[in-house]
Structures are given as C-alpha cells and as structure tokens.
Amino acid sequence: MPPGNSEIPPVTAGPSRFLLLFMLCTGISVPSGSAIAQSGPATVYSAPEDGGPRRLVVTAGASKLHLKPQAGSETAHDVSQGAVLKNLGCTQELPETWCHVAPLRKGPGGYLPADQLAPARGPDGVVPHGPDTSRTRARKKDFDAADTLPCAQEQGQSFGTCQAAVARSGGGDATVVVTFANGFARQLWFTHGAFMRASATMSGVGTDMDWELREGIYMIRVDDQRFEISQAFVLGN
C-alpha cells in the first residue's frame, strides 16, 4: 500500500501558519523553509458517483475519525494504518482538506484529513473509480465469465454442482450468480475481494453468513446454503 505520513514538520521560525496562507493566496513569495511551502495541497478526491476512487486507504497510523470536517471536532474512534474505507467524497475546509469515509461493512462513518488517505488498490491490483456496476450488469446477464462450482442448497446436504456466472467491476468488486440444479438462483456480492452478503430470498435475508478465504477458495455459508468459489473466478486473474 502507498506509504504515508500524517505528521507536519514543525515551523521553528518565520511567519505564522495563517500569515503563510495569506501570502499564498495573495501571491506573495513564501519562505522555502516553511511547512506550507514544503507540502503541496492535499488531493480532493471526488465521490465515486463523480468519478472518484471507490475506496481510500489510511496511510497514517492510528488516525482519529472525526464527526465533523474540523480538526477540533469530536472524534468517534481510531482507524488503523492500512484500513480500507468507503470514499464518500472530500471537501476543502481550509486550512485542510477533509474526506468523508465509512467502513466497508456497517458502522459509523466520519471524516479524516485527505493527507492521511490515498486511493485503495484492490486485491486484483486495480484502483477502481466510479460506482460498482457489477450488480446492475448481473441483473442484465452481462457476465464476464461462467463456470461450475461446488454447492449445497440445504443444511446437511452433500456438495453438488451449481452453475455460476460473474460480473466484475474491478478492485475486487463482483457479483456472482449461483444457480442450483432445481433452477433456484442467488446473488453473492463481493467488495474489495471480501464476501459481503447475498441477495434476500425465502431462505433468508442474506446476512446470516460466515466465510473465509482458504488457499485461494472462498468457503461461504449463507443461511443453510454453502458455496466454494475460487478467488480467481471472482477477481478475474
């Protein structure tokens, strides 16, 4: 993951931070030894619906998630270096640029300074931009690949074989549609290479599940159903 450093070098002498900002805005030359002169403006990442990266990774250690885009605002909780978060868009709140982020699964969102974040690269090596289109493509049967995979439809049932098709959207985002022998089909949704949930059916709402990635195989249970799906099938590599 891209290296990062959230520390701002101390200014031991020279104009104050606010005077430096005024000098920058009015075109007055800024001393080369100042902290502002040494660090360029933070990137303002657009939200995915505006073409920005889908996710941002925390590049600073033990960053504080703020409830408002302000340095002095109340903090919700810590986020560790390397944490991957949803990008909900960034705004400039001088003197800093703040990004609205949220966990990939359910959980409270908040704000982090943009200089503590970078676009997140998925497990397929891609930094995805724009919305995840895999669910829409799957509904239209616009698939990237098809195969068979081990599956069991009922609790205690031995594994049989199901037909499967996948629509990928880059960065580890994909929708896999699995069809059992009796014609019953279910969608399985992946984000950043992680299994998130399945579509709701008469079998359940799709959130009663557990999974693990073992030697390149997703071992998934959703409600009473079980699936074994290769990581290469989901990611496309």
Secondary structure, 3 states (H helix, E strand, C coil): CCCCCCCCCCCCCCCCHHHHHHHHHHCCCCCCCCHHHHCCCCCCCCCHHHCCECEEEECCCCEEEECCCCCCCCEEEEECCCCEEEEEEEEEECCEEEEEEEECCCCCCEEEEHHHEEECCCCCCCCCECCCCHHHHHHCCCCCEEEEEEEECCCCCCCEEEEEEEEECCCCCEEEEEECCCCCEEEEEEECCEEEEECCECCECCCCEEEEEECCEEEEEECCEEEEEEHHHHHCC
